[in-house]
């Protein structure tokens, strides 16, 4: 058994810590834990060490979330994004935005302090310019939310088309494993098959669906209904066809997600497209899928911060709404002190996001998904 001491405040949690390493297996670690409990210790709650690190100022709430994302990362892009957030990439940007809102509030303070001035010491165009800059930066960060949240969960890529159009073969090729049954008999796939895949470093949830056609087979009809449910929720749809398919137009009219049409089995029919037999076109298709699903993240690279959670998006939406309410109040001639309350509310929304003051119920939700002992 080996004991390593980590004195405060330079430990992970900022408290005095001792890390015990034992031999592997089941019996020895269990006996050690039992001895510690008998001496008065208790098992850690999920995420308790990281929660203590937040409460002791060793990291902010965004870094704590990044710790969980790094543990759960299943693709290179997820890992890089979690590391960027762990290194305060998003925290730094939000801190700068918070300061810009406070600076704007400082300009308005002159109107409050010097109400007798005709125009006030700060011109309205200057206030408008400052507002426009910070409002644009909040909106730009908020615009990364769809792809950022998609990065955490994996883009839902639904493979669709008529029966025997090569959907299952393409599904297996993109997955890199024989997951779906492939035969020459139309209608082999009766239910949706979902699997996780990494394409060009990005996470995808691939779904192979039942072929879309009119059918009297009760089981096949149920499978087609499941296919339509997945299509309604898809982030991206890959429509497979061997030749020009007249059903494509009405199909495209019903789908809200971006649709990529791909010609399959070109080893037999010739022309441009993909072949899972020869591999032709697959590399280009993978690149195109990543560009459509994560184009904004590709453009931003690993330097610019990205919003990756619904909690982040909701806080930024509140901040943006308060900034817009401030502008509307100024346009309507509302008293400067009353208008400034919207700026204070915008700052509060950013504070909630960073975790400057965080209620226990929010902490409970954040750390509930952590593994025990992290």
Buried (B, 14 or more C-beta within 10 A) or exposed (E): EEEEEEEEEEBBBBBEBEEEEBEEEEEEBEEBBEEEEEEEEEEBBBBBBBBBBBBBEBBBBBBBBBBBBBEBBEBEBBBBBBBBBBEBBBBEBBBEBBEBBBEBBEBBBBBEEEEEEEEBEBEEEEBEEBBEEBBEBBBEBBBBBEBBBBBBEBBBBBBBBBBBBBBBBBBBBBBEEEBBEBEEEBBBBBEBBBBEBBBBBBBBBBBBBBBBBEBEEEEBBBBBEBBBEBBEEBBBBBBBBBEEBEEBEEBEEEBEBEBBBBBBBBBEEEEEBBBBEEEBBBEEBBEBBBEBBBEBBBEBEEEBBBBBBEBBBBBBBBBBBBBBBBBEBBEEEBEBEEBBBBBEBBBBBBBBBBBBEBEEEBBEEBBEEBEEEB
